[in-house]
Amino acid sequence: MVVVGVSKDRDWGGSHYLETFKEYEYAGAVYPVNPKYAGEEIQGFKVRASISSLPDDPPIDLGIVAVPAKITPQIVEELGKKGVLFAHIFASGFSELGEKGYKLEKQLLEKAKKSHIRILGPNCMGIYNPKGRLGFTHRLPLKDGPVTFISQSGGIAGRHSHIGPLNSYFFSKVISLGNQIDLDIVDFLNYFRTDPDTKVISMYIENIKRSGNDFVQLLKKTTKEKPVIIWKGGKLEAGHSAVMSHTGGLAGNIKLWRAMMHQTGAILVRNFKELIEMIQTCLIYKIPSNLGTAIITGGGGPAVEMTDECELNGLKVPRITEKAQKMINEFIPEVNSNLTNPLEFGAHGGHENMIKTIKVLNNEPHISSIMITNSPEWYISQGLDMDEVVNSYANTLPPNSEKNLISVHMSFAPRKETAEAIQEFRPKMIKKGIMVYNSVEAAAKSIYRLWSYGNYLKLRRYN
C-alpha cells in the first residue's frame, strides 16, 4: 500500500489513512510518500521521498492518492511505472466543479489507461473491508457480516459503516465511489453478485455513468441470486442540482428509476432510515407467500391505526377463519375484544395470551405475517424477565413455519426507562430472528417490499 500525500497534520488527507492503518493493525506494508518529510516517521510509518524509490518486492497493489487534484495525473503515471494496478483518488476538485474539472478528469483517466491502472474515485473515501483490516474512518468494527454497501457519497458510506452495527448487522465490504470516472457502480455490482461473503447488496446512488441498459441487465442477473436495495439520491428538482455539485453527474428521473426497479426486482427505498429497515428485513425474514397480515394488539385505537397503515402500504388484513376464532375464544372472551382481525384483546392482551394466539395463527394459510405490538417497559413493570420474554417469542413458531413474526414497539411515554427498555429488547429480538420496527408504517412498507421482491422472482420463474 502506498499513500501519496501525507503530512504531520493529524487526521487530514493521506495522514488520516495512516491513522486508520495503525488503528486497525493493517498487516500489509505501508509506504507514505512526501519528499518534504522523507526519512521521518508519521504515525509510525517511514516516509519515502518518491514513488520510484519504493521497493519492488512485495508488489504494491493499491495507491491512495491524497494530493491536490491538478497533480493527480502525474502521480497516477508514476504509480503505473511502479506497477501499481489500482489507485484510490481521495482528492476532490474534478467534475463536481464544472468544465475545468471535467478536463482534469479526462487527463487523469488517459494517464490511468496508458499506465494500465484502474481508478476508484476521484472524490471518494475508498474501501472498508473488515476482514482485510481496511477502514476509511475511525472506530469501525473489524467484525464482518453479510451486507455490502456501495455509495457515491463518502459521508453516507461512513455513516452507514457506523450505524449498521448499531442495528445488529455488519458489513463484508463498503465502497465509497465518488465520481466513478473508471470503476463504477456496474463494476462493483458485478463483483458482489458472486461474492460469497455478501448476502444482501445495498446502494446509495446519485447517477449512473455508463449505459443504463448495462445496469438494468446486471440488476436482473443479480436479483435472481440476492436482494439489491437501492436508495436513490437526487429524486426531485433541487436534488438534481445537489447531485450535480456533489459528484458531477445527472440524477435521472425518479419515474424511470421506479420503472427500472419494477423490471429488475431491485428494492427502491426513499431514505437512510428505510435503507436500514429494509436491510434488516431482508436479513431476518422469509419472503412472504402472500400479503395476508394478522394484527394482534391491546386497544381499539392501535388496532385501527395498524390496520390503516398496513392497507395503505400494500398489505391485506383479512378475517381469520372461524376455526381460529373459536380456538382463540377459548382463552380470550368476546366481551371487549375483537377476534376476527385485527385481533384486539384489551385487558386480556397479556404476554401469555399473545403467545397462544400466535400459535393458533400459524395454521392460517392466508396469513403470512403476524404483526404484534410490544411495550418493553411494560414487561419490566410486570416483573417479567426480558430474556424469557424474547425466547418465548422466538420459540412460538416452529422452525419450519412459513410465517414471519413482526414486532412493532409501542411505548407508554418518552421516559428514560422506556428508551433503556427498548435498547435492551430490540437487539435481543433481532438476534432471535424477530425484527422490531419503530412504527407500523415502517413494518408494513418493509414487508410489502420483501413480498414484491419475492413476487418478481416467482413471475420470472414462470415467464
N, C-alpha and C positions, 0 to 999 in steps of 0.2 A: 504494500500500500504506500503510495506517495501522496503527500499533501503539499500542494504548491500554493504558497502564500500564507505564511504563518507569522505571528508577531508575539510580543510579550504581553499584549493586551489580553486579559483573561476573558474567556468565553466569547470570543469575537472571531468571525471568519474561520480561517483554517485552524486557528488555535482552539476553537470550540470543538472541532472534530478530534484533535489530540486529547482534549479533556475527556471526551466520551470513550476513546480507545483505552485510556488509562482506567476510567471508571468501570468499564465492562470487562477489563482484563483481556482485551483482544489478543489472540495468540500469535497472529502473523507479524512479520516485520513491518515496521512503520518508519517511513523516511520523510521528515519535514524538509521543505526546500525554501530557502530565502537567503540570498547572498549577504544580506545585511547582518544576519545572525549566524553565519557559517561558523561551525565549531562549537557554538554554545548549545545549551540544553534548554528546551521548552517542554514543560510537563514530563520531564524525564527522557525525552527523545532528542537525540543529537541532530542538530540542523545541518543540512548539506548546502553547499554553495550553488549547485546546479543540478538539473535533471541528468545531464550527461555524466556527472560524477557518481551516480548511483551504481551499486553493484548489479551485475547481470544475473547472478545466481543467489537466491532463488529469483525467478522471473517475477516481475511486478504485474499483478492482474488488474489493479484499479488505481486511477489517479483522481484525487479530489482537487478541483481547481477553484481556488478562492482568491482570485486576483481581480483587478479592475477589468471590466468587460472588454475594453479595447485591446488588451494584450492576450486574451484567451486564444485567438487563432494561433499565435506564436507558440504558446505553451502546449497546445494540442499537437502542433507539429513536432515539438521537442519530445513529447511523450511517445509519439509514433516512432521516432528514431530509436527510442529506447525499447521498443517492442511492447509497450503497454497497449492492451486491447480495449479497455473501457475507460471512459472519462466521465466523471460526475461534475458538471459545471454548476457550482454553487452560486456564482456571480449572477447578479441581475443587471438590467440596463440593455435589454435586447428589444424584441418586437413589441413588448408591452409599452415601450416608449415611442413607438411610431416608426416612420420610414427609415430614419438613421439606424435604429435598432434592427430593422429587417435586414439591412445591408450587412450589418455586423454578423448577424446570424448566418447569412449566406456565406460569408467568408469563413466563419467557423466550421460550417458543415463541409465546405470544399476542402479545407485542410484536413478534417477528420476522414473524409473519404479517401484522399490521397494517402493518408497515413494508416488506413485500414483500422480506424478506431471507431467504436460505437459510442454515441453520446447520450447520457442521461441528463436532461435539462435543456437549456440552462434555466436559472432562476428556480432552483428546487433544493429541497433538504436532503434528498438521496434515499438511503436504504436503512430500514430497521429489520434486522434478522436476528432474533433471539438465539437460535442455535449457533450462528456464526459469531455471536457476541459483537454485533454491529448495531449501533444506535445513533440517531441523528439529534437526539436531545437527551437531557439528563433524567436519571431516576426511572428508567423504563425497566420492567421486569424481564429477566432472562428466561422465564418460563415460556415455552412456546405452546401454541394451540392450533386449532383447525381453520382459523379465519385469515383471509388475505384482504388487505385494503390497498387499493390503487387510487391515488389522489393527485389532482392537479394543483391543489393548494398545500403548501408546506405547513401552514398553520393548522389546517384541518387534519393533516396527517399526524402532526404532533399531538394535537388534542385527542384524536381518536386513539392513538397509541397509549395514552394515559387512561382514558375513560373506559375503554374496552375492558381491561382487567377489573376495574371497579364495578363493572356489570357482569362479572363472572365468566368472561371469555377472553382468550388470549390469541395471539397472532402467530402465524407461521412466518409471514413477511408483511411489511408495509412499504410501499413505494411512493415517494413524492416525485411527480413527473415534471412539473413546471411547464415550460413552453413546448416540449415534445418536438424539437427540430429533427430528431433522428428516432431513437427508441420511443415508442408511443403506446397509447392505451391498447391498441390491437396487438402489439408485440407481447406485452405483459399478460394480457388476457389469454393469448395463445399459450404462453408458458404455464400459467396457473391452471389452465384447462386440464392438463395432465399431471400437475404437481401432486404427488401422493400425500403431501403434508397439508394440502388445502381441501377443505370440505365445503366451505362457503366463500364465495368471492363477493366482495363489496367494493364499490367505487364511488368517488366523488368526481363528476365530470363537468367541465365547463364547455369544452368543444372537442370535436373530432378533427384531426389534422389531415387524415387521408380519406379515401373513398368511404362514404357511409355504407355502401354495399358490402365492403370488406368487413366492416364492423358487424353488420346485420348477419351475414353468413356465419361469422365466427361465434356470435351470440347463440345462434341456432344450434351449432355444434356443442357449445359449452353447456347450455341449459339442459341438454339431454343427460349430462353427467352430474352436474351440481348446480345449486341455485346461484344466480347472479343478481345482486341487489344494487341498484343504481340510484344515487342521489344526484339529480341534475341541477347544477347551479346556473343562474342567469336565465330564469324561466320567462320573466316579463321584461318590459322595455328598459327599465332602469337597471335591471340585472344584466342585460345585454351590454350596456355601457361599462358596467363594473368588470365584466369578463374581458372586454377589450383592453382595459387598463391593467388587468391582472396578469393575463397570460397571452395577450396579443392575438386572440382568435375570436371568430364569430360563434355565438352561443347556439343558434339554431332554434327553430320554433317549437314550443312545448307540445303543440298538437302532433307534430311529426314524431317527437320522442314518444308520446303515448302510443301512437300507431306502431312505432318500432318495437315497443315493449310487448304489444299485443301479438305482433308477428313472430317474436323470438322467445317468448316465455320469461324474459327478464322481469324483475320486480322493481317498479319505479316508486321511490319514496320522495317525500316533499322536503324533508329537513333532517338535521342531525339526530334529533330525538327519534324520528321514525326509522332512521337507519339502524340505530342501536336496537330498537324494539324488534325490527324485522330480522336482524342477525340472530338475536336470541331465539326468536320464534322458529327460524329455520334449523337452528342447532338442537332445539329441545323437542319439537313436536313432529308427529307423523303428519303426512299430508291428509287432510280430512277427505273422506269419501263423499261427503255431501255437506250442504250448508246448514243442516239442522242443528240448532243450538238449544240446549236446556239451560235455563237460568234458575239458580237457587239463591234466595236472599231472604232477609228478615222482614222488612217493611214494604208497604204498598208503593210508597214514593220511589225507592230504589228499584223496585220491580218494573215500574213504568219507565223510568229513565233507562234501565238496562235494555229493556225490550226495544225502546225507540232507537237507541244508539246501535244496537245490533242490526235492526232492519234498515236504518239509514245507511249503514256501511256494508250492506250486501248480504248479511246473514239472515237466516229464517228462524223464527221461534214458533214451531208447530206444537199443537197439543200432543201430549204424551198419550199412550194407549190407555184404554180403560183398565186393562190388567195392571199396568204400572201404577195407575192412580189408586186402585184398590190395595195394592201392596203398601204404598206409602201411607194410605189411610189407616193402616194397622197401627202405626205409631205416631201419626200426625192427625189430629181431629180436623174435621172440615170447618168447624167454627173458627172464625178469624184467620182462615188460611185459604190459599188458592192452590189446588193440587193438579192443575191442568198444564201449566207452563205459560208464563213464568211461575215457578213454584215459590210461593210467598208463605213463610211459616210463622211470622210474627213472634210471639213469645215462645213458640215451640221450636225455634230455629237454633237450638244448641248444637254443639260440635258433634255429639253422638248421632243425632238425627240427620245431620248433614252427611255423615259417613254412610249411614244406612241408605239414604236417598241416592247417593252416587252409585252405590252397588246395584240398586234397582235400575237406574238409568243405563247401566252398562249393557242391558239386554234390549234396549230400544234401537232397532236398526235404522230408523230415520233420523237418529241423533248422532252426530259425530263429535260435537263439542259440548262439554259440560262446564258452564261458567258459574263460579261461586264467588260470593263476596267474603272478604276476611277483614277483621279488625284485630290486628295482632295485639294491640294493647288490651283488648277485651280478654284474650286468653290469659294474659298476665294478671288482670284484675280478678279473674275467676280461679287463680291459683293453678292453672294448667301448665305443665312443663312444655316449653316450646319445641324441644326435640321430639317429644312424644306426639305432639300435635302434627308436626311436619311428617313424621314417619307414618302416622295413621293415614294421612292424605296420600302419601307415596305408595302405600300398600293396599289402598282401597280397590283400585282397578288391577285386574290380573295382568301379568306381563304380556299376554297375547291379546289384550284388549285393543280394539281399533279406535277407541275413544281418546280424546285429549281432555285432560282436566286443566282448566284455566282459572287462575285466581286474579281477582281484582280487589286491591285493598281499599276499604272504605273506613276512614278513621273518624273517631268521635270529635276530636278537637285538635288544633295545631299546637299541641303541647310538646315539651322536650321529651316526655316519656313516650309519646306517640312516635316521634322520629326515631328514638332509640329502639323501640319495639319493631318498627318496620325494618330498620337497619339490620336487626338480628334475624328477623323472619324471612326476608326476601332472598338473601343468598342461600339460606338453608333449603328453601323450597326449590330454587333453581338447581341446586346441586342434586336434588332428588328428581329432577325432570319435570317440575311444575313452574311455569312462568308466572310471576306476579306482576301484573300491569298496574300502572298508576291511574288508569281510567278505563272505563268501558269502551270508549271510542278507540283508544289505542289497542285494546284487546281485539275488538271486532275488526278493525282495519287489518291488523296483522294476520288474523286467522283467515279473513276473506282473501287476502293476497296470497297466502300459502295455498288455499284451495284453488285459486286461479292458476297458480303455477302448476299444481297437480292436474288440473283440468286441461291445461295446454299440453302437458306430457301425454295425457290419455288420448286427446284428439290426434296428436302426431302419430301415436302408435297405430291408430286405426285409419289414418289417411296416407 
